[in-house]
């Protein structure tokens, strides 16, 4: 995923929304890979998706769990019912990260010209991941992002921007 500069003047929620769009594109790429198994696989695409699964996905989850979610919990009103939503999304992040690392390993093999030991199983894994992850992003876009845009203050957004920048410094 591109790493746009996060400044205090920008809205870090736009960066998170852009990451969501890129992760949906990753899901689309995973679907193309699954559809091409076992013989018509774009090796470069496999390598790109593997990299996204290993680096960009966990970074995005970290951005949300350590940056966005705590700020939203602090600003949300009781009627927003945000605690249960954020707990579920964080639990999904954990299982998605684990599943993504397994898939990334198989995609790296394909990216290097190897063949999957069990193409049907890999296709099943890819489909299970991208279908679930598309739903996950949909819920974040429908529930979390509008609430964040409504509730977070300019100071909160500045804190979030600083956190996103800090997260990227640790990755570099």
TORKOL-4160 file (C-alpha; in steps of 0.2 Angstrom, whole numbers, padded with zeros to 4 digits, m for minus):
172
<pt num="1" X="0000" Y="0000" Z="0000"/>
<pt num="2" X="0006" Y="0018" Z="m0003"/>
<pt num="3" X="0013" Y="0027" Z="0012"/>
<pt num="4" X="0006" Y="0044" Z="0010"/>
<pt num="5" X="0013" Y="0057" Z="0023"/>
<pt num="6" X="0002" Y="0060" Z="0037"/>
<pt num="7" X="0002" Y="0078" Z="0043"/>
<pt num="8" X="m0007" Y="0087" Z="0056"/>
<pt num="9" X="m0017" Y="0096" Z="0043"/>
<pt num="10" X="m0023" Y="0081" Z="0034"/>
<pt num="11" X="m0037" Y="0070" Z="0040"/>
<pt num="12" X="m0030" Y="0053" Z="0045"/>
<pt num="13" X="m0047" Y="0045" Z="0043"/>
<pt num="14" X="m0045" Y="0048" Z="0025"/>
<pt num="15" X="m0029" Y="0038" Z="0026"/>
<pt num="16" X="m0038" Y="0024" Z="0034"/>
<pt num="17" X="m0052" Y="0025" Z="0022"/>
<pt num="18" X="m0039" Y="0024" Z="0008"/>
<pt num="19" X="m0032" Y="0009" Z="0016"/>
<pt num="20" X="m0049" Y="0000" Z="0016"/>
<pt num="21" X="m0051" Y="0003" Z="m0002"/>
<pt num="22" X="m0033" Y="m0004" Z="m0006"/>
<pt num="23" X="m0037" Y="m0019" Z="0005"/>
<pt num="24" X="m0053" Y="m0022" Z="m0005"/>
<pt num="25" X="m0042" Y="m0021" Z="m0021"/>
<pt num="26" X="m0031" Y="m0035" Z="m0012"/>
<pt num="27" X="m0047" Y="m0045" Z="m0010"/>
<pt num="28" X="m0051" Y="m0043" Z="m0028"/>
<pt num="29" X="m0033" Y="m0049" Z="m0033"/>
<pt num="30" X="m0035" Y="m0064" Z="m0021"/>
<pt num="31" X="m0051" Y="m0068" Z="m0031"/>
<pt num="32" X="m0042" Y="m0067" Z="m0047"/>
<pt num="33" X="m0028" Y="m0079" Z="m0041"/>
<pt num="34" X="m0041" Y="m0091" Z="m0034"/>
<pt num="35" X="m0050" Y="m0091" Z="m0051"/>
<pt num="36" X="m0033" Y="m0095" Z="m0060"/>
<pt num="37" X="m0028" Y="m0109" Z="m0049"/>
<pt num="38" X="m0019" Y="m0120" Z="m0053"/>
<pt num="39" X="m0011" Y="m0116" Z="m0070"/>
<pt num="40" X="m0016" Y="m0098" Z="m0074"/>
<pt num="41" X="m0008" Y="m0088" Z="m0060"/>
<pt num="42" X="0000" Y="m0071" Z="m0061"/>
<pt num="43" X="0016" Y="m0074" Z="m0051"/>
<pt num="44" X="0019" Y="m0055" Z="m0049"/>
<pt num="45" X="0001" Y="m0053" Z="m0042"/>
<pt num="46" X="0004" Y="m0067" Z="m0030"/>
<pt num="47" X="0020" Y="m0059" Z="m0024"/>
<pt num="48" X="0011" Y="m0042" Z="m0022"/>
<pt num="49" X="m0003" Y="m0049" Z="m0012"/>
<pt num="50" X="0009" Y="m0059" Z="m0001"/>
<pt num="51" X="0018" Y="m0043" Z="0003"/>
<pt num="52" X="0002" Y="m0034" Z="0007"/>
<pt num="53" X="m0004" Y="m0048" Z="0018"/>
<pt num="54" X="0012" Y="m0049" Z="0028"/>
<pt num="55" X="0015" Y="m0030" Z="0030"/>
<pt num="56" X="0001" Y="m0019" Z="0025"/>
<pt num="57" X="m0013" Y="m0028" Z="0033"/>
<pt num="58" X="m0005" Y="m0030" Z="0050"/>
<pt num="59" X="0000" Y="m0012" Z="0050"/>
<pt num="60" X="m0018" Y="m0006" Z="0046"/>
<pt num="61" X="m0025" Y="m0017" Z="0060"/>
<pt num="62" X="m0012" Y="m0009" Z="0071"/>
<pt num="63" X="m0017" Y="0008" Z="0066"/>
<pt num="64" X="m0035" Y="0005" Z="0070"/>
<pt num="65" X="m0032" Y="m0005" Z="0086"/>
<pt num="66" X="m0019" Y="0007" Z="0094"/>
<pt num="67" X="m0024" Y="0023" Z="0086"/>
<pt num="68" X="m0042" Y="0024" Z="0080"/>
<pt num="69" X="m0052" Y="0012" Z="0091"/>
<pt num="70" X="m0046" Y="0020" Z="0108"/>
<pt num="71" X="m0050" Y="0037" Z="0102"/>
<pt num="72" X="m0067" Y="0032" Z="0097"/>
<pt num="73" X="m0070" Y="0023" Z="0113"/>
<pt num="74" X="m0066" Y="0039" Z="0122"/>
<pt num="75" X="m0077" Y="0050" Z="0112"/>
<pt num="76" X="m0092" Y="0038" Z="0108"/>
<pt num="77" X="m0108" Y="0040" Z="0118"/>
<pt num="78" X="m0117" Y="0025" Z="0126"/>
<pt num="79" X="m0130" Y="0025" Z="0113"/>
<pt num="80" X="m0117" Y="0022" Z="0100"/>
<pt num="81" X="m0114" Y="0004" Z="0106"/>
<pt num="82" X="m0096" Y="0005" Z="0100"/>
<pt num="83" X="m0087" Y="m0006" Z="0113"/>
<pt num="84" X="m0095" Y="m0022" Z="0107"/>
<pt num="85" X="m0092" Y="m0017" Z="0088"/>
<pt num="86" X="m0074" Y="m0013" Z="0091"/>
<pt num="87" X="m0071" Y="m0029" Z="0102"/>
<pt num="88" X="m0077" Y="m0040" Z="0088"/>
<pt num="89" X="m0067" Y="m0030" Z="0074"/>
<pt num="90" X="m0051" Y="m0032" Z="0085"/>
<pt num="91" X="m0055" Y="m0051" Z="0087"/>
<pt num="92" X="m0057" Y="m0052" Z="0068"/>
<pt num="93" X="m0040" Y="m0043" Z="0066"/>
<pt num="94" X="m0031" Y="m0056" Z="0076"/>
<pt num="95" X="m0038" Y="m0071" Z="0067"/>
<pt num="96" X="m0036" Y="m0062" Z="0050"/>
<pt num="97" X="m0018" Y="m0059" Z="0054"/>
<pt num="98" X="m0015" Y="m0077" Z="0058"/>
<pt num="99" X="m0024" Y="m0083" Z="0042"/>
<pt num="100" X="m0016" Y="m0070" Z="0031"/>
<pt num="101" X="0002" Y="m0076" Z="0036"/>
<pt num="102" X="m0003" Y="m0094" Z="0031"/>
<pt num="103" X="m0010" Y="m0088" Z="0014"/>
<pt num="104" X="0005" Y="m0076" Z="0011"/>
<pt num="105" X="0017" Y="m0091" Z="0013"/>
<pt num="106" X="0008" Y="m0101" Z="m0001"/>
<pt num="107" X="0007" Y="m0085" Z="m0012"/>
<pt num="108" X="0026" Y="m0082" Z="m0010"/>
<pt num="109" X="0029" Y="m0100" Z="m0016"/>
<pt num="110" X="0018" Y="m0096" Z="m0031"/>
<pt num="111" X="0026" Y="m0079" Z="m0034"/>
<pt num="112" X="0043" Y="m0088" Z="m0035"/>
<pt num="113" X="0036" Y="m0100" Z="m0048"/>
<pt num="114" X="0031" Y="m0115" Z="m0037"/>
<pt num="115" X="0015" Y="m0124" Z="m0038"/>
<pt num="116" X="0003" Y="m0126" Z="m0023"/>
<pt num="117" X="0003" Y="m0144" Z="m0016"/>
<pt num="118" X="m0016" Y="m0143" Z="m0015"/>
<pt num="119" X="m0023" Y="m0130" Z="m0027"/>
<pt num="120" X="m0041" Y="m0134" Z="m0021"/>
<pt num="121" X="m0037" Y="m0131" Z="m0003"/>
<pt num="122" X="m0027" Y="m0115" Z="m0007"/>
<pt num="123" X="m0042" Y="m0108" Z="m0018"/>
<pt num="124" X="m0054" Y="m0112" Z="m0003"/>
<pt num="125" X="m0042" Y="m0103" Z="0009"/>
<pt num="126" X="m0041" Y="m0088" Z="m0003"/>
<pt num="127" X="m0060" Y="m0087" Z="m0005"/>
<pt num="128" X="m0063" Y="m0089" Z="0014"/>
<pt num="129" X="m0051" Y="m0075" Z="0017"/>
<pt num="130" X="m0057" Y="m0062" Z="0004"/>
<pt num="131" X="m0075" Y="m0065" Z="0007"/>
<pt num="132" X="m0074" Y="m0063" Z="0026"/>
<pt num="133" X="m0062" Y="m0048" Z="0024"/>
<pt num="134" X="m0073" Y="m0039" Z="0012"/>
<pt num="135" X="m0087" Y="m0040" Z="0025"/>
<pt num="136" X="m0076" Y="m0034" Z="0038"/>
<pt num="137" X="m0071" Y="m0019" Z="0028"/>
<pt num="138" X="m0089" Y="m0016" Z="0024"/>
<pt num="139" X="m0094" Y="m0016" Z="0042"/>
<pt num="140" X="m0079" Y="m0004" Z="0046"/>
<pt num="141" X="m0085" Y="0008" Z="0032"/>
<pt num="142" X="m0103" Y="0007" Z="0037"/>
<pt num="143" X="m0101" Y="0008" Z="0056"/>
<pt num="144" X="m0084" Y="0014" Z="0062"/>
<pt num="145" X="m0079" Y="0027" Z="0050"/>
<pt num="146" X="m0095" Y="0037" Z="0050"/>
<pt num="147" X="m0095" Y="0037" Z="0069"/>
<pt num="148" X="m0077" Y="0042" Z="0069"/>
<pt num="149" X="m0080" Y="0056" Z="0058"/>
<pt num="150" X="m0095" Y="0062" Z="0069"/>
<pt num="151" X="m0087" Y="0060" Z="0086"/>
<pt num="152" X="m0068" Y="0063" Z="0084"/>
<pt num="153" X="m0062" Y="0081" Z="0088"/>
<pt num="154" X="m0048" Y="0090" Z="0079"/>
<pt num="155" X="m0036" Y="0086" Z="0093"/>
<pt num="156" X="m0041" Y="0067" Z="0092"/>
<pt num="157" X="m0037" Y="0068" Z="0073"/>
<pt num="158" X="m0020" Y="0076" Z="0077"/>
<pt num="159" X="m0017" Y="0062" Z="0089"/>
<pt num="160" X="m0022" Y="0049" Z="0077"/>
<pt num="161" X="m0011" Y="0057" Z="0063"/>
<pt num="162" X="0004" Y="0056" Z="0075"/>
<pt num="163" X="0000" Y="0038" Z="0079"/>
<pt num="164" X="0000" Y="0033" Z="0061"/>
<pt num="165" X="0016" Y="0042" Z="0058"/>
<pt num="166" X="0024" Y="0033" Z="0072"/>
<pt num="167" X="0018" Y="0016" Z="0067"/>
<pt num="168" X="0026" Y="0019" Z="0050"/>
<pt num="169" X="0043" Y="0025" Z="0058"/>
<pt num="170" X="0043" Y="0008" Z="0067"/>
<pt num="171" X="0040" Y="m0002" Z="0051"/>
<pt num="172" X="0054" Y="0007" Z="0041"/>
